[in-house]
């Protein structure tokens, strides 16, 4: 494993007035985790802060203007020669969430999920499941 790689990913918890959070379903044509629901986000680009990355990713994917409130959870995992560090933010939405738009090349569908239904969309060993359980506990 001479070619070790480290990646930083960010995701943002968007909550509506009904205390539900937004999950996005990955398209079936994606190589990694096809059809799986996740907390929306993406990769931190070179030179970007995690806060800048989550603002950019949510705007690119859903057309929403957001601002990070705080870090809910961090995690990391290693698969083969890739070490991934994840940062989950709670977000303040400065746009009308009724106007969410998404490109089906990036997102198959979306779901608003309450704390009781998280397990319906996410496996209990999934990092996003752990994050949302922590988020809803407070």
Steps between C-alpha positions, in 0.01 A plus 500: 500500500748760383227718347313600811218751447316712751160656423279736695126480454232725646128461543229732623190434705210707371194504722150615402232654723363150574834397656574268205841484335582483131647181359610461139500173309804428284415412138515134402772571240751622763799272561506560876186425705243496217143554621608571858355791697744737669533838665575736207855622451816426312877536483708790627693638204867595526534837675144499635399498865242239603253783564550639148464151356164424663358838393616436140382138489148575628463789257628293206283199579178666623516873425478583870697771679618365834731591785667249733382525860727246667674166455270217609748217456831407342607151394760324289545168328757325283419292192800357318746790469245779548451668837178702507426761765136611528357812658125532558358850549160621612394771257292813507305531174473851357277391209147371465534122540179458302704600193750214515618406153734215418661345197415131471856430382608586856191419708238237418246631751470672837317413821409696813556266793403532866699350785283188509550420130878538474543121518264456205739690274842428653665187637588525869873456431502784244687817602201714402272289722734553796517873427122543479440299817740735678338805337148398606608410857575860592 
